[in-house]
Amino acid sequence: MTPNENLAERYRAYIDCLNKQDWDNLGSVVHEDVHYNGTRVGLTGYRQMLVGDFEAIPDLSFNIDFLVCEPPRIAARLLFGCTPKAMLFGLPVNGRKVNFSENVFYTFREGRVVDV
């Protein structure tokens, strides 16, 4: 397996963990020193953020549209079709279905996400 294939496999395991809301195993795919948007949030803070996201958007699902690997980094375009309970990006959607995409960059260390 090439480094790119291995990193892509690790990333897919990360996305699978999020979609399953498998918080007990989050540390196997996210580094304990994880940073989010330039701020160290740590594994506990990252988990709390994700739990809050799923509480606000019960049908949240991360769907990979495309993935580019250049170890130790990954760039991905994620697609979302979901029904937030109240606000999304400062807009009152209040239970209406919304579709959007997100372009996101990750850095991996020791096979786990360390920077988002």
C-alpha positions, 0 to 999 in steps of 0.5 A: 500500500502506498503512503497516499492509499494508507492516508486515504484509508485512515481518512475514510476511517475518520469519516466513518467514526464521525458518521457512526458517532463512535466517540469512544474510538475517536482517539484512534483517528484524531490525535490528542493534540488536535487543532481546529482552525488554528486553535488547539482544542485537544481531543476532548474539545474536538469531541465536544464540538462534534457532539454539539454538531450532531445535537444541532443537526441530528441527521448530519452525515459527512460524505466525501465528494473527492479526496486529494492526498499529499502526505501528511496532508489531505484535502477533501470536499465534503457534501452535506444534505441535512436538517438542522434544528434551528440555526446554521451558519447564522441563518434560521433554517428551523428544520428545513432541509439544506444542502451545502459543501465544505472544502477542508484540509487536514494534517495527520500525525502518527496516523491520526488527524492533528490539524483541521 
